[in-house]
Amino acid sequence: MQVTEVRLNMLKTENAVKAIGSFSLDGAFAVRGVRVMEDKNGHNFVAFPSREKADGSYEDIAFPLSKELYGAITGAIIDEYKQQVEKQDQNQEQIQTEGESEAAPAPKKGRSR
């Protein structure tokens, strides 16, 4: 199975969830509700869709059964997340550069005395 598409919605929050999205396998099966999260050490990982059980614990609803498929899915999602973070950083730099060029004082018009 191949991961054929990954869609992520970036979140601008200070909590552990950095993005929410979906992925498809072989263009024929989609899973929604995957999350890119950040642990206490600043490392990103993928959390699969889950539900809360009666005892307060959580169990995954959809998840890969083999290590190979797990690696392929999480790798594709983390790669897409990194690409979107880079795009955001580039856009932010471009906005700052444009803002600095606009902040330069304009020459004064009119007669000088």
Backbone as a chain_set.jsonl record, in Angstrom:
{"seq": "MQVTEVRLNMLKTENAVKAIGSFSLDGAFAVRGVRVMEDKNGHNFVAFPSREKADGSYEDIAFPLSKELYGAITGAIIDEYKQQVEKQDQNQEQIQTEGESEAAPAPKKGRSR", "coords": {"N": [[0.844, -1.183, 0.0], [0.422, 2.225, -0.735], [0.884, 5.563, 0.391], [-1.056, 7.919, -0.946], [-2.03, 10.491, -0.8], [-1.879, 13.308, 1.323], [-3.422, 15.463, 3.531], [-3.31, 18.365, 5.407], [-4.356, 20.523, 8.012], [-3.063, 23.276, 9.356], [-2.592, 24.318, 12.72], [-2.805, 27.153, 14.794], [-1.943, 27.185, 17.634], [-0.959, 26.994, 21.084], [-0.898, 24.546, 22.237], [-0.281, 20.938, 22.306], [-1.182, 19.794, 19.906], [-0.459, 20.233, 16.595], [-1.296, 20.076, 13.945], [-4.126, 18.948, 12.049], [-5.508, 16.354, 10.096], [-5.868, 14.312, 7.105], [-5.329, 11.228, 5.303], [-4.77, 9.235, 2.347], [-4.84, 5.898, 1.068], [-3.473, 4.23, -1.605], [-5.164, 5.685, -3.216], [-7.699, 4.824, -2.719], [-8.688, 4.398, -0.171], [-9.485, 6.28, 2.627], [-8.438, 7.992, 5.58], [-9.522, 9.949, 8.161], [-8.866, 12.495, 10.622], [-6.315, 12.265, 11.698], [-3.593, 13.428, 13.696], [-0.934, 15.736, 13.995], [1.36, 15.922, 16.458], [3.191, 17.412, 19.203], [5.72, 16.361, 21.359], [6.928, 16.544, 24.809], [9.626, 17.039, 24.506], [9.842, 18.412, 22.168], [9.659, 16.97, 19.828], [8.026, 15.818, 16.896], [5.141, 13.791, 16.304], [2.82, 11.346, 14.975], [-0.583, 11.029, 15.688], [-3.09, 8.699, 15.588], [-6.617, 8.462, 14.624], [-8.804, 8.371, 17.424], [-10.855, 7.22, 20.172], [-12.56, 7.986, 23.223], [-12.738, 5.769, 25.907], [-15.028, 4.243, 28.287], [-13.707, 4.13, 30.725], [-12.037, 6.296, 30.669], [-9.67, 6.086, 29.304], [-7.984, 6.01, 26.083], [-8.557, 4.628, 22.819], [-7.249, 3.626, 19.684], [-8.973, 4.13, 16.641], [-8.583, 3.703, 13.911], [-5.753, 2.251, 12.471], [-2.445, 1.322, 11.348], [-1.427, -2.069, 10.704], [1.047, -3.194, 10.293], [4.578, -2.663, 10.797], [5.922, -1.572, 8.635], [3.923, -0.3, 7.072], [3.018, 1.506, 8.997], [5.324, 3.087, 9.294], [5.491, 4.153, 6.69], [3.124, 5.671, 6.511], [3.273, 7.49, 8.731], [5.693, 8.726, 8.078], [5.074, 10.013, 5.623], [3.112, 11.817, 6.484], [4.488, 13.399, 8.403], [6.467, 14.455, 6.722], [4.884, 16.052, 4.995], [3.9, 17.836, 6.899], [6.287, 19.142, 7.67], [6.933, 20.387, 5.238], [4.814, 22.207, 5.034], [5.281, 23.786, 7.287], [7.717, 24.943, 6.533], [6.825, 26.456, 4.317], [5.152, 28.277, 5.646], [7.067, 29.608, 7.197], [8.643, 30.775, 5.164], [6.734, 32.453, 3.991], [6.241, 34.144, 6.145], [8.758, 35.368, 6.436], [8.858, 36.701, 3.988], [6.76, 38.505, 4.275], [7.745, 40.029, 6.392], [10.026, 41.133, 5.169], [8.864, 42.651, 3.13], [7.429, 44.424, 4.709], [9.502, 45.821, 5.959], [10.664, 47.16, 3.798], [8.597, 48.833, 3.09], [8.503, 50.417, 5.297], [10.47, 52.297, 5.121], [11.311, 55.729, 5.127], [9.467, 57.966, 3.102], [10.479, 60.139, 0.428], [10.312, 63.692, 0.904], [7.821, 65.786, -0.491], [7.305, 68.726, -2.421], [8.129, 72.255, -2.227], [11.382, 73.297, -1.373], [12.802, 75.366, 1.09]], "CA": [[0.0, 0.0, 0.0], [1.143, 3.489, -0.834], [0.186, 6.774, 0.798], [-1.178, 8.678, -2.191], [-2.374, 11.885, -0.541], [-1.917, 13.763, 2.714], [-3.961, 16.822, 3.679], [-3.182, 18.84, 6.784], [-4.765, 21.867, 8.382], [-2.165, 23.734, 10.399], [-3.256, 25.002, 13.818], [-1.983, 28.18, 15.435], [-2.21, 27.108, 19.058], [0.204, 26.715, 21.919], [-0.97, 23.209, 22.819], [0.53, 19.905, 21.664], [-1.673, 19.473, 18.561], [0.068, 21.211, 15.649], [-2.046, 19.985, 12.689], [-5.128, 17.883, 11.948], [-5.687, 16.096, 8.679], [-6.28, 13.009, 6.595], [-4.461, 10.632, 4.295], [-5.413, 8.169, 1.59], [-4.004, 4.769, 0.676], [-3.704, 3.758, -2.975], [-6.248, 6.455, -3.817], [-8.937, 4.074, -2.596], [-9.141, 4.327, 1.217], [-9.081, 7.497, 3.328], [-8.564, 8.051, 7.034], [-9.584, 11.329, 8.651], [-8.697, 12.676, 12.063], [-4.949, 12.094, 12.194], [-3.075, 14.656, 14.277], [0.5, 15.883, 14.209], [1.487, 16.43, 17.818], [4.551, 17.666, 19.655], [5.917, 15.869, 22.715], [7.571, 17.467, 25.747], [10.983, 17.325, 24.04], [9.783, 19.155, 20.921], [9.633, 16.062, 18.681], [6.696, 15.63, 16.316], [4.697, 12.427, 16.053], [1.479, 11.248, 14.418], [-1.578, 10.342, 16.501], [-4.175, 8.212, 14.745], [-7.939, 8.743, 15.185], [-9.089, 7.565, 18.612], [-12.068, 7.569, 20.919], [-12.413, 7.8, 24.661], [-13.5, 4.645, 26.46], [-15.767, 4.569, 29.506], [-12.788, 4.286, 31.864], [-11.24, 7.504, 30.489], [-8.518, 5.844, 28.431], [-8.28, 6.164, 24.66], [-8.145, 3.55, 21.931], [-7.232, 4.023, 18.281], [-10.068, 3.627, 15.811], [-7.957, 3.236, 12.675], [-4.301, 2.223, 12.655], [-1.779, 0.313, 10.516], [-1.11, -3.304, 11.411], [2.449, -3.575, 10.12], [5.561, -1.6, 11.037], [6.247, -0.947, 7.352], [2.852, 0.626, 6.723], [3.065, 2.563, 10.011], [6.428, 3.973, 8.921], [5.153, 4.863, 5.447], [2.072, 6.66, 6.792], [3.78, 8.555, 9.596], [6.716, 9.448, 7.323], [4.422, 10.894, 4.655], [2.417, 12.885, 7.209], [5.503, 14.291, 8.978], [7.074, 15.184, 5.597], [3.933, 17.091, 4.583], [3.884, 18.83, 7.972], [7.521, 19.921, 7.567], [6.818, 21.243, 4.056], [3.896, 23.311, 5.329], [5.965, 24.672, 8.23], [8.678, 25.71, 5.727], [6.058, 27.447, 3.552], [4.738, 29.322, 6.58], [8.26, 30.38, 7.552], [8.999, 31.589, 4.001], [5.726, 33.507, 3.856], [6.461, 35.081, 7.236], [9.952, 36.136, 6.082], [8.503, 37.583, 2.874], [5.93, 39.574, 4.833], [8.627, 40.904, 7.159], [10.87, 41.859, 4.222], [8.016, 43.663, 2.494], [7.108, 45.424, 5.724], [10.681, 46.647, 6.184], [10.862, 48.052, 2.649], [7.541, 49.834, 3.129], [8.709, 51.267, 6.461], [11.474, 53.335, 4.82], [10.629, 57.019, 4.965], [9.314, 58.434, 1.725], [11.039, 61.485, 0.256], [9.332, 64.764, 1.067], [7.444, 66.465, -1.718], [7.029, 70.149, -2.26], [9.268, 73.176, -2.388], [12.284, 73.432, -0.248], [13.025, 76.792, 1.345]], "C": [[0.882, 1.236, 0.0], [0.267, 4.621, -0.302], [0.148, 7.671, -0.43], [-1.53, 10.141, -1.975], [-2.378, 12.146, 0.957], [-2.433, 15.193, 2.707], [-3.876, 17.197, 5.148], [-3.7, 20.261, 6.914], [-3.901, 22.274, 9.567], [-2.962, 24.502, 11.458], [-2.292, 26.002, 14.438], [-2.33, 28.23, 16.913], [-0.919, 26.804, 19.798], [0.145, 25.322, 22.536], [-0.208, 22.206, 21.955], [0.086, 19.585, 20.236], [-1.252, 20.588, 17.598], [-0.687, 21.219, 14.323], [-3.035, 18.827, 12.786], [-5.345, 17.631, 10.471], [-6.15, 14.699, 8.354], [-5.232, 12.504, 5.62], [-5.245, 9.576, 3.546], [-4.378, 7.126, 1.195], [-4.428, 4.287, -0.7], [-4.851, 4.485, -3.664], [-7.603, 5.796, -3.645], [-9.499, 4.025, -1.175], [-8.609, 5.538, 1.955], [-9.302, 7.36, 4.823], [-8.515, 9.512, 7.44], [-9.313, 11.345, 10.145], [-7.308, 12.377, 12.584], [-4.453, 13.45, 12.69], [-1.554, 14.608, 14.311], [0.627, 16.566, 15.558], [2.953, 16.613, 18.169], [4.676, 17.17, 21.092], [6.66, 16.893, 23.562], [8.969, 17.879, 25.302], [11.015, 18.067, 22.707], [9.797, 18.286, 19.67], [8.197, 15.879, 18.208], [6.41, 14.149, 16.131], [3.263, 12.464, 15.543], [0.59, 10.471, 15.374], [-2.736, 9.963, 15.58], [-5.521, 8.492, 15.403], [-8.231, 7.803, 16.356], [-10.397, 8.022, 19.227], [-11.821, 7.281, 22.39], [-13.299, 6.654, 25.121], [-14.153, 5.084, 27.774], [-14.845, 4.804, 30.698], [-11.864, 5.499, 31.73], [-9.999, 7.309, 29.644], [-8.961, 5.98, 26.974], [-7.829, 4.928, 23.901], [-8.229, 4.045, 20.49], [-8.387, 3.372, 17.538], [-9.509, 3.012, 14.538], [-6.448, 3.317, 12.867], [-3.702, 1.153, 11.752], [-1.403, -0.907, 11.351], [0.344, -3.731, 11.264], [3.363, -2.373, 10.371], [5.885, -0.86, 9.753], [5.191, 0.079, 6.959], [2.803, 1.786, 7.718], [4.15, 3.576, 9.65], [6.127, 4.787, 7.678], [4.132, 5.972, 5.712], [2.621, 7.814, 7.626], [4.856, 9.371, 8.883], [6.107, 10.438, 6.351], [3.741, 12.072, 5.354], [3.42, 13.883, 7.788], [6.199, 15.091, 7.869], [6.176, 16.325, 5.129], [3.879, 18.199, 5.628], [5.117, 19.735, 7.878], [7.481, 20.86, 6.362], [5.917, 22.443, 4.338], [4.507, 24.288, 6.332], [6.976, 25.539, 7.482], [7.966, 26.8, 4.921], [5.632, 28.602, 4.447], [5.918, 30.214, 6.946], [8.67, 31.298, 6.401], [8.018, 32.738, 3.817], [5.917, 34.568, 4.934], [7.674, 35.967, 6.951], [9.649, 37.132, 4.973], [7.68, 38.764, 3.378], [6.794, 40.553, 5.617], [9.507, 41.746, 6.241], [10.077, 42.965, 3.538], [7.684, 44.776, 3.465], [8.279, 46.35, 5.98], [10.899, 47.617, 5.03], [9.801, 49.144, 2.617], [7.756, 50.814, 4.277], [9.739, 52.362, 6.213], [10.763, 54.659, 4.59], [10.606, 57.449, 3.502], [9.936, 59.832, 1.601], [9.939, 62.531, 0.36], [9.072, 65.423, -0.271], [7.203, 67.939, -1.427], [8.289, 70.975, -2.413], [10.133, 73.149, -1.146], [12.566, 74.907, -0.054], [14.44, 77.09, 1.615]], "O": [[1.932, 1.284, 0.641], [-0.945, 4.634, -0.519], [1.188, 8.13, -0.903], [-1.348, 10.956, -2.879], [-2.821, 11.315, 1.75], [-1.933, 16.036, 1.961], [-4.312, 16.447, 6.022], [-3.503, 21.092, 6.028], [-3.995, 21.691, 10.647], [-3.89, 25.243, 11.132], [-1.103, 25.722, 14.586], [-2.935, 29.191, 17.388], [0.081, 26.408, 19.2], [1.046, 24.947, 23.285], [0.438, 22.591, 20.98], [0.906, 19.145, 19.43], [-1.641, 21.744, 17.768], [-0.725, 22.244, 13.642], [-2.809, 17.857, 13.509], [-5.365, 18.568, 9.674], [-6.732, 13.997, 9.18], [-4.365, 13.253, 5.17], [-6.258, 9.077, 4.036], [-3.2, 7.432, 1.012], [-5.596, 3.975, -0.93], [-5.448, 3.952, -4.599], [-8.559, 6.154, -4.334], [-10.657, 3.653, -0.984], [-7.408, 5.804, 1.92], [-10.237, 6.696, 5.27], [-7.572, 10.227, 7.1], [-9.505, 10.348, 10.841], [-7.125, 12.244, 13.794], [-4.847, 14.492, 12.167], [-0.96, 13.574, 14.617], [0.078, 17.645, 15.779], [3.839, 16.05, 17.526], [3.854, 17.505, 21.944], [6.985, 17.981, 23.087], [9.447, 18.95, 25.677], [12.092, 18.325, 22.169], [9.933, 18.805, 18.562], [7.271, 15.795, 19.015], [7.306, 13.357, 15.842], [2.576, 13.478, 15.661], [0.955, 9.384, 15.823], [-3.29, 10.813, 14.881], [-5.577, 8.735, 16.608], [-7.948, 6.607, 16.296], [-10.963, 9.052, 18.862], [-10.989, 6.449, 22.751], [-14.475, 6.583, 24.762], [-13.862, 6.159, 28.298], [-15.168, 5.594, 31.585], [-11.002, 5.713, 32.582], [-9.335, 8.286, 29.298], [-10.153, 6.053, 26.676], [-6.861, 4.266, 24.274], [-9.145, 4.779, 20.121], [-8.73, 2.214, 17.778], [-9.917, 1.922, 14.137], [-5.926, 4.317, 13.361], [-4.376, 0.178, 11.421], [-1.103, -0.798, 12.54], [0.822, -4.556, 12.043], [2.968, -1.223, 10.18], [6.101, 0.352, 9.774], [5.521, 1.196, 6.559], [2.57, 2.928, 7.322], [3.916, 4.784, 9.697], [6.463, 5.969, 7.607], [4.265, 7.081, 5.194], [2.453, 8.979, 7.267], [4.924, 10.586, 9.066], [6.564, 11.577, 6.256], [3.793, 13.199, 4.862], [3.218, 15.092, 7.674], [6.49, 16.273, 8.051], [6.65, 17.436, 4.893], [3.82, 19.377, 5.277], [5.002, 20.955, 7.994], [7.941, 21.999, 6.449], [6.222, 23.564, 3.93], [4.274, 25.493, 6.238], [7.089, 26.734, 7.756], [8.443, 27.932, 4.849], [5.736, 29.766, 4.06], [5.783, 31.436, 6.998], [9.006, 32.461, 6.623], [8.419, 33.864, 3.522], [5.772, 35.76, 4.664], [7.633, 37.173, 7.193], [10.12, 38.269, 5.006], [7.889, 39.898, 2.947], [6.605, 41.765, 5.524], [9.716, 42.932, 6.495], [10.566, 44.085, 3.386], [7.66, 45.947, 3.086], [8.082, 47.546, 6.198], [11.276, 48.769, 5.251], [10.07, 50.259, 2.169], [7.241, 51.932, 4.234], [9.864, 53.274, 7.03], [9.725, 54.702, 3.929], [11.589, 57.312, 2.775], [9.919, 60.611, 2.554], [8.796, 62.299, -0.036], [9.982, 65.599, -1.081], [6.928, 68.322, -0.29], [9.369, 70.454, -2.691], [9.65, 72.997, -0.023], [12.558, 75.64, -1.043], [14.793, 78.246, 1.849]]}, "num_chains": 1, "name": "protein.A"}
